[in-house]
Amino acid sequence: MYYPDDKVEEVLRANNIVDVVGSYVHLQKKGANYFGLCPFHNEKSPSFSVSEPKQMFYCFGCGAGGNAATFLMKYENYSFQEALQTLADRAGIKLPEVNYSEEAKRKEEKRQILRAINKEAAIYYYKLLRSPKGRKGLQYLADRKLDPATMRDFGLGFADGAGNDLVAHLKHCGYADDMILEAGVAAYDEKRGMHDKFWNRVIFPIMDVRGQVIGFGGRVMGDAKPKYLNSPETEIFDKSRNLYGLHIAKRSKAPYKILCEGYMDVIAMHQAGFHEAVASLGTSFTEGQAALLKRYSKQVLLAYDNDGAGVRAALRNIGILKKAGIEGKVIDLSPCKDPDEFIKANGKEAFLQRITNAENSFFYELRMMGREYAMSDPAQRTQFHHAIAAKLCEIEDEIERENYLAEAARRYYVDEGSLRRLVASYNRSGAAQTVWNNGAAPAGARRTEQQPAAPGRPAQPKAQSAKEERESRNEQLLLTWLADEPEIFDQVAQYVRPAHFTEGVHRNAAEGYWAILGKRDGGNPASVIGMFETEEEQEKAAALFQTRIRGIKDAREREKALRDIVIAIRKAAADRDRRRMEETMQEPTAEELSDMIRTRKELQALQKVRFNLTDAPSGE
């Protein structure tokens, strides 16, 4: 944590979450809470709730939730420190200086200088494009049918052929030679000395998710090579972990992102209204970029060039997306070469239809594989069916594999039972690996080692996960109940302690909330969420305070429900302790035995405990 908990809590208390969220989302009050359309997923009916008493937001549609800082982290893609600083500035609170080490301080100062140089270079290129020296670049962009507003939104610029005019400008601004070189906007050789890296090129500023310029791409005017030139990697620019256009695409409410090959495809799609388009940065799509995309969408549509290279890239990247846990689909651009050409030739509505009909990645892979076989030849058709079976062996989830198997059998006119038996035999014998290695399927495919499940075998993990889910829900119910009725804390705290919660976010949240409720100074769950730094942890913590039992209004029924929850939490904690002792295979210590005896007595006493509750509020 960069800031003390009490300072975080002070900043959160000084910012009413209704005001913070309300500056981004139109909210209407309904009962005790405010509701609006969720800014984090596409919806028609409001499921996005903001609670003023709890100082929290939660979407019952997509599960996004947290406090005011979490909201800014998700909406603006701020780090926790940036979000807290924004809220502090908004409330007029001065945060303490971050306690950097000398080395970290020097590194951060250097990064700030590199960002400043890139920003100044972007401004220089932007102005040059709109000056007499930029006429050639401006004409090229006009020929590509880009309007002035689009060029402005993407900060497009031009580097003329002077050779060192940007370097001279940056020196005039006071930047040192070594920093100009490290920023990646200049190069050095003995013949020319330090000179501009980009010249006679249309310039595409590359921005990170926060909209800060971190590098450039340049498209040459004429036939010189290379056609496209990118900034080298620097301390602020990592090609493998950034995506072109994501600073705009992150705000799209579409339930997917569209991955293109190049800058112009992204820009053309944004101009046509498809603001969810992004592209990799002159390199192959990477696992780091997939991880970045997953923060914003769980589905990615590939809009790659309709040629051999585009097909190979799509097949490769389907695997990367799958590994990252992202559903991949492929947009059919035929008969056009790329998205830019398709939209110009057919219009926005036709492209939207292609998006709607985007092909499932599994069947796209099968279709591309099918091109390698002569289906009129029974022998080759048989080989293809074997290749389908081998491909199905990749799917580890049994239900998912069954669904794909049935559909593949229907599409490719193969008996479903025969295909199922073939898949089962491959899984038992590993023969699928032989099929793939003999060229019946793409090289490098992975064989599944999964054995056919014995009767009843899958039931065990399901039962275990159901048990964990019940434990988690009981803990959520109790925390939500305390958030809604903090006056019952003293009664509950006699029997439940944070140590009784499951380890991780649940226990940490309980520890934080027990401390807040123990102070009796009006603290709320938003302060608990502020104790977690990552967005993922904050969302998990927010969900803990959004679960309640509906429809129980009578005080006596509510008392029984609360008692049942408390008993269930205590029993689950006792079971976990017992399992730990069994796993270590050690005799319990005297202290552990004493705890076990005390727990047994408290559980017996809990059966007769009467919690003092009132009827449920009318809004519950």
Salt bridges, closest charged atoms under 4 A:
GLU9 OE2 - ARG13 NH2 2.90
GLU10 OE1 - LYS7 NZ 3.01
GLU43 OE1 - HIS41 NE2 3.21
GLU76 OE1 - ARG251 NH2 2.74
GLU82 OE2 - ARG210 NE 3.33
GLU108 OE2 - ARG115 NH2 3.10
GLU120 OE2 - HIS169 NE2 2.89
ASP153 OD1 - ARG152 NH2 3.75
ASP177 OD1 - LYS171 NZ 3.65
GLU182 OE1 - LYS110 NZ 2.70
ASP189 OD2 - ARG192 NE 3.33
ASP208 OD2 - ARG210 NH2 3.97
GLU235 OE2 - LYS110 NZ 2.92
ASP238 OD2 - ARG241 NE 3.87
GLU287 OE2 - LYS323 NZ 2.96
ASP305 OD2 - LYS337 NZ 3.13
ASP340 OD2 - ARG144 NH2 2.79
ASP340 OD1 - LYS344 NZ 2.17
GLU359 OE1 - ARG367 NH2 2.66
GLU365 OE1 - LYS322 NZ 3.90
GLU365 OE2 - LYS391 NZ 2.94
GLU394 OE1 - LYS391 NZ 2.73
GLU396 OE2 - ARG446 NH1 3.12
GLU402 OE1 - ARG420 NH2 2.85
GLU407 OE2 - ARG410 NH2 2.50
GLU407 OE2 - ARG411 NE 2.91
GLU416 OE2 - ARG420 NH2 2.80
GLU449 OE2 - ARG447 NH2 2.85
GLU471 OE2 - LYS467 NZ 2.76
GLU471 OE1 - ARG576 NH1 3.25
GLU475 OE1 - HIS506 ND1 2.64
ASP484 OD1 - LYS54 NZ 3.18
ASP484 OD2 - ARG548 NH2 2.63
GLU485 OE2 - ARG558 NH2 2.21
ASP490 OD1 - ARG520 NH2 2.36
GLU503 OE2 - ARG507 NH1 3.87
ASP521 OD1 - ARG13 NH2 3.59
GLU535 OE2 - LYS74 NZ 3.24
GLU536 OE2 - LYS540 NZ 3.69
GLU539 OE2 - LYS74 NZ 2.91
GLU559 OE2 - ARG563 NH1 3.43
GLU559 OE2 - ARG610 NE 2.59
ASP564 OD2 - LYS560 NZ 2.94
ASP575 OD1 - ARG578 NH2 3.79
ASP577 OD1 - ARG580 NH2 2.27
GLU582 OE2 - ARG578 NH1 3.15
ASP595 OD1 - ARG598 NH2 2.49
GLU602 OE1 - ARG570 NH1 2.67
